[in-house]
Amino acid sequence: MSMTSRRQWLALSSAPLWGGLCTPLLAATAPTAVISPHMTRLSDYMAQAPLATLPTEVAEQAKHHLLDTLASMVSGAELEPGQAARRFASLHAGQGRVPIIGMKGLFSAGDAALVHGMMAHADETDDSHNRSRTHPGCAVVPAALAVAQALGCDGARLLQSVALGYDIGTRIVMAMGGFDLSYKSSLATHSIGGNFCAAAAAAGVAGLNAQQMRWVLDYASQQSSGILAWRRDTDHIEKSFVFGGMPARNGVLSALGVHAGWNGVTDIFSGQDNFFQAYAPQARLELLTQALETRFEIVHTDLKKWTVGSPIQGPLDAIELLQQRHDFTTDQIHQVTVRLAPSVAAVVDNRDMPDICLQHMVAVMLMDRTASFKAAHDKARMSDPATLRQRAKVQLVRDEALVPALPVRVAVVEIELADGRTLRERVSAVRGTPRNPMSRQEVVAKARDLMAPVLGASSAQSLIDSVYRIESVPDVRVWNAWLSVPG
């Protein structure tokens, strides 16, 4: 994708840093400290990016991801993780200025971010950034939206702050080790990356300056948390908290604390007992700012066509292609072999939850010739005899030959038919990834299908329309009427 240098776009902006409703309450001061070149460049960028108009093609992708995450939040409101989060928030109703989807009353920005983050990852429909092994959207959008609804913010700043969040958190995790870190450590890259993504986005909405951005990164570092024990979660509640709720809430706290006047360590990424020394001593700090003004990570983040775990996307794409090209029924299938790299296969091998169980979702795809949101969350169907008969035909192979392609998750599907034919499809570019992107029409169709049953067709369409003309929205609190329950 051809892009104008971000430096040029930053230089074109003439908006005052402290203008609008997002003005900080007061500017805290702290003793002068030595600041590394990496931190200087990173914090300067964070302060300026929310004021800079995004290149057209980047803005289009940012709108796709904003809408896709809003749809994830809405569709997740009625799932068990969303309900669990709402039960928590009900204890604090009436104590803030921010609405929560599906609830009456107003809440604190932190509670709203937590609940919406859990809703956004209540299922497996939210986006993912493969190189950093993070799910940015489910932390970024709830945090940015909560601060925008608490302080007031125009649509352009919200969109640019969302893009900023994707740029920062992903780079921090990639500097730590990225894909390798996620498979060689017990640290949860999804929550660590989301934590910094959310903090940067929330701080962008709040209109913080470069010095305050450094303090935001300090508080985000202190709250950085998460371990891979979430893989043992059977109801997705803990997983939704680790991926979405916790980092979104932490990001809001970091941004609003500094907005309220907190100061802190000026450069948490260097000096004694710094963040990387504690978490990733072998980190490559140059990756923090690599192509910072020219490579927008939101453009390199995957959208999901199917509402299932990322490693299942490729196999479902392959089966859809085979079903389109060949005439066969489930009764004719003798065996289905799915090949994935071992570390990728481990994430979805015979899991207890339908939307992250490869064998189950392959069976559903073979029977339904699609994998709907409803089917991906129908846990009772996992014990249905007809589904179990098809599932018994599915063999998952942990194929070492696919390891060199990582972090690209190549999937190979082979379907052996009773008449002796073997149908084979290899997917190296999953639909929705940057190499095989979804169109605006596909993104809108997915969002409409997810939101209309919850918000109603009219409110869902109004929200969709508003997202795609977000630069002209003077205050995003206009969305409250479509997202909240009156009363």
N, C-alpha and C positions, 0 to 999 in steps of 0.2 A: 504494500500500500504506500502510495506516495504521500508524504506529509510535509507541510511547512514546518520549519524549525520552531520548537516551542519557545525558544528565546525571542524570536520575532513576534510571536503572538503575545508573549508577556509584555514586550516593549510597547505594543500597540495600545495596551489598556491605559486609560486615563482616569479610571474610577478611584476615588479616595479610599485608602485602606480601611478607614474607620467609619465609612459612610453607612447609611441605612439603619435598619432595625437591629442589625447584628453587632452593634457597638459594644465592646467589653465594658463591664461595670467600672473597672479601674485598671490602671497599668501598674503591676507590681514591679519592684526592683530587687536586685540581688547583687552581691559583690561581683566585680569583674572577674572573669575566669578565662583560662585559655580554651579556645574553641578550635577543634581540628578542621582542616579544609573540607572533609567529608560532611561534617555537621553543619558547617557554614553554608555550603552549597545546598544541602538538603533542606535546612530550615528556611533559607531564602526562597527556595522554590515553593515550599509549602505555603508561605505567606503570600506569594504572588499568584500562584496558580488559580485560586478561586476567583480572581479578578480578570483572568485572561479568557477571551473567547476561544473555544475549542475549534480546531479545524473541522470542516463540514463532515468529513467521513468519520472522524472520531466522535463528534457529537451524535451522529446517527447511532453508532455502536453504544454510546453511553445511554441513549434513550432506550435502546433495546434492553440493556441490562437493568436499568431502573425499572422499566415496566415488568420485565420478567421477575424481578425480585418482589415487586409489589404484588404480582399475581401469586407468587409463592407464599407471601404473607397471608393473603386473603384465603387461598385454598387450604393453608395449614391451620386456619383458625378453628376448624371443627375437628381436626385430627387430635389424637390423644395428647401429644406434646403441647399443642396449642391450647387445649382445654386445661391441661395442668398449669401452664403459665398464666392463664386467665384466672384460675382459682387463686393463685398467689396474688395477682394484682388486685383481686376483689377485696383483699384485706386493706388496701390503701386507696380505695376509690375516693375521689373528691379532694385529693391532696396535691393537685397540680393543674397544669394547663394543656395537657396533651391527651388526645383521644386514643383509644385502643380499638382495633377492629373487632367488631362483634360485642362490644361492651358499652354500657351506659356510663356517663360521667366522664371526668377528666382525671389524669394521673400525672405523676412526676415524669420528667423526661427519661430518667433512668429506668423506671419501671416499664414505661412504654417501649423503650429500646430493647429491654430484656425480653418482654413478651413478644414483640414483633420479630426479634431475632429468632426466638424459638419457633414461632409460626413459620418463618421463612425457611427453616430447615426441618420443619415437622415431617416433611417427606423428602423425596430426592429429586425435586424439580428445579432447585436453585442452581446458579452457575458455579463454575469451578475453574481455577487457574492451575494448569497442570505443572508448569515448571516450578512453582513454589509449593505445590500440594496444599492449596488453600481453597476455600469457598468464600470469596470476598463479599459477594452481594448480600448474603444473609447477615453480615455484620455491618457493612458499610451503609446500606440503605436505611435500616432501622435506626442507626445512630444519627445519621445526617438528618433524617426526617424528624426525629424526636427533637433535636436542637432547633431545627427550622420551625417546628410547630411551637416550641417554647419561646423562642426569641423573635420569630418573624423573619422571613427571608424570601427573596424573590427566586423565581424558577431558575434563572441563569446561574446564580451563585450555587444553588443546590446541585445542579447538574455538574458544574465544574468542580465542586467539592467532592461529589461522588467519584468522578474520574480521578481526582487527587488521591482519594483513599485507596483505590486500586493500585496506583503508582507506588505508594509508600510501603504498605504492609507486605506486598509481594516481594519487593526488593529486599526488605530486611530479612525475610525468610530465605530468599535465594542467596543472600550474603552468608547466612548461617550454614548453608549446605543444600537447601532446597529439597529436591527429590531424594537425594542420598540421605539427608538428615532424617526424612520421614520413615525410611526403612532401616536405618542403622541406629536409631535412638528411640527412647520411650517418650520423647517430647511430642506433643500433638502440634504439628505445624499448622493445622487448621485453626486452632484457637489462638496460637501465637501470632500468626499472620493476620487473622481477623481482628485481633486486639489492636494492632498498629493501623490496620486499614480503617477501622472504625474511629480511632482517635484522630487520625489525620482528616478524615471526612468531616467529623463533628467540629474540629477546630477550624476547618475551612469555612463552614457555615457560620461559626461564631465570629469570624473576622479577626483572628489573632495575628499579631505581628511575628517577625522572625524569632525574636527572643522568647516570646510566649510559646511559639511552636517547639522550641527546644525544651521548654519545661513540660509541654504536653507529651513529648517523647519520653521524658524522664518518668512521668506518672504512668504512662503506658508500659514502660519497662518494669516498673515496680509491680504492676498488675498482671504482667505476662504469666500465663499459667496454662495448664492442660497437659495430660498424659494419655497414652494410648489405651488406658483401661476402658475408654468409651466403647471400644470394640466388643466388650462383653455386655453392653447394654442391649436388652431384648425388646424394649418398647419405644426406642428412639427418643425418649424424654431426655436422658442424660446427653445423648449425642446432639440433640438440638440445642441444649444449653451450652455444650462445649464449642460447637461450631458457630452458633448464632447469638444466643441470648447473653452468655457471659461476655464475649468480646464486644458486643454492641453496647451493653451496659457500661463496661469498663471504659470504652471510648468516650461515651457521654460524660462520665465522671471526670476523666482526664481533661477534656475540653472545658467543661463548665467550671471545674475547680480553678483552672488557670484564668478563665473568663471572670471569675469572682475575685481574683487577686492573688491566687497562690503563686509562689515562686518555687524554685527547686534547684536541682543540679543542672548546670548549664549545658554540659555535654556528657550525657549518660553513655555515649558510645566510645568514649576514650577515657584515659586516666585510670586511677586506682579503682578496683572493684566495679569495672564498667559492665554493661549488659552482655557484650560478647564474651568477655572473660568468664562470666558466670555460665552462660548458656552454650557458647560455641567458640572455644578458644582458637579453632582453626579457621574461623570466618575470614572471608575475602571482602574486606571493607570497600574495595574499589567497586564492588557490585552495587553498593548503596546508591551510587550516583551515575552508574553506567547508562548512557543514552537517556538521561533523565528528562531532557527537554525535547527529545525527538521520538522516543519509544513510549507509547501510551499502553500500559499494561491492560487496560480495559479492552483494547482491541485484540489482545492475545489471551482473552479469557473465554472459555467455552460456554455456550448456551446448551441446554439439554432439549433435544427433541422429545425424548421419552422421560417420564417422571420416575426414573429408577436410578440406582447407584451408577456412578460414572463407568466402572468397568463393564457394565452390562449394555451400555449404549452401542458399542461396536457389534456385539453379537446380534442384537435386535435389528440393527441396520442391515446386517448380512442376511438374516432370515427374511426380512421384508423384500430385499432384492431378489432372493431366490424364489420367494412366493410370487413375485411379479413376473419372473422370467419362465417359471416352470409350473406345470399343472400337476399338483399332487395333493393328497389329503393326509390327514394324520394317520389314518388306517394303513396307508402305504409306507409309513416311516418305520424303518427297522431300528435305526440308531442315529442320534445326533451327537457329533463330537465338536466341542468348543475348545479352541486352543488360545490360551492367554499366557503372558509371562507369569512366572510363579508368584512374584510379589503382588501382581495385579489380581490374579486368580484367588489368592488367599482372602482378599477383602470380601468376596461375594460367594464363596464356596459353601453351599448348604446352610445359609444363614437362617435365623429364626423369623426375620421380618421379610414379608413378601417382596418389597421394593428393592431389597439388596440381596436377594437370593437368586443367583443366576439360574440354577436348575429350574426353579419354579417359574421365573419370568419367561424362560425359553418355552416351557410347556404352555404357558398362557398365550404367548405369541403364535405358537403353532396352531392352537385351537381357535383363537379369536381373529387371527391374521392382523392383529394390532395389539398394542399394550396401553390400554387407557389408564387414566388417573384412578378411576374407580377400581379397576382390576388390580392395579399395582398396590392397592391398600386394602384389599379384601383378604384379611388374614384367614377367615373361615375357609376360603377356597384352597388353602394349602393342605387341607385334609380331605378335599373332595376326591372321591375315587377316580373319576374321569381324568382329573388333573394329575393325580398321582400316577396313573397309567402312562401318561405322556412324559411326566418327569422321570420315570424309570428308564426312559430311552436316552436321557441326556447324560453325556459323559464330559466332565471338565478335565482337560489335560493341562498340566502346568508345564509349558513348553519353554525350555531354556533357549531355544533358537530365536525366540521373540524378545529376549532380554536386550540385545544390542539396539533395538529400536527405541527403548525407553529414553525419555519420559513419554514418547508417543505410545499409546496403548493399542497395539495392533491386535486385531481379533481375526481368527480363522474359524470358519464354521463349515463342517462337512455333514451332509445329510445322506445317509445310506437308505435307499429305498428297497422294498421287498423284491422288485423286479431286477435287482442287481446294479442299478444306476447309483452313482455317487455324485451328488451336487456339492460344489465347493465355492465358497466366497471368502475373499480376504478383504478386510476393511482397514485401511491405514489412515483414513481421514474421516472421522465420525461426523455425521451431520450435526451442525451447530458449532463445530470447531472453526478456528480461523481459516483453515485450509478447505473447508466445506461449509461455509456459513449459511445460516438460515436467512431467508428474506424477511423484510418487514412484514409481509403478509403472513408468513409462518409464525413470527413472533406474536403478532396481534391475535391470530387465531388461537394460539396456545393460551395467551393471557385471557382472552374472552371466555374460553371454555373453562378456565380455572376460576375466574372471578364472578361470572354471571350467576351461577347457582347460589352464591353467598351474598353479593351486593345487589343483585337484580340486573337485568340486561341494560337498562338505561344508565344507571350509575357506573356500571363497568365500562360502557362505551364512552361516557363523559370523561372518566379518568384516563382512558386510553388516548382519547383525543387531546386532553390537556398535556399529557406527557410528551406527545409529539409536537406540541407548540409551546413547550415549557419556557422558551426564551421570552415569551410575551406574558408569562404569568407573574403579576406584580407581587403576590404573596401566596406561598404554597399552602397556607392555611385554608385556602379555598377548597382544598381536597378533603378537609375535615367532614364536610357535609356528605361526601360519598363514602367515606371510610368508617364513620362512627355511627352508633345507634342513637337516635334521638331520645331525649329524656333526661 
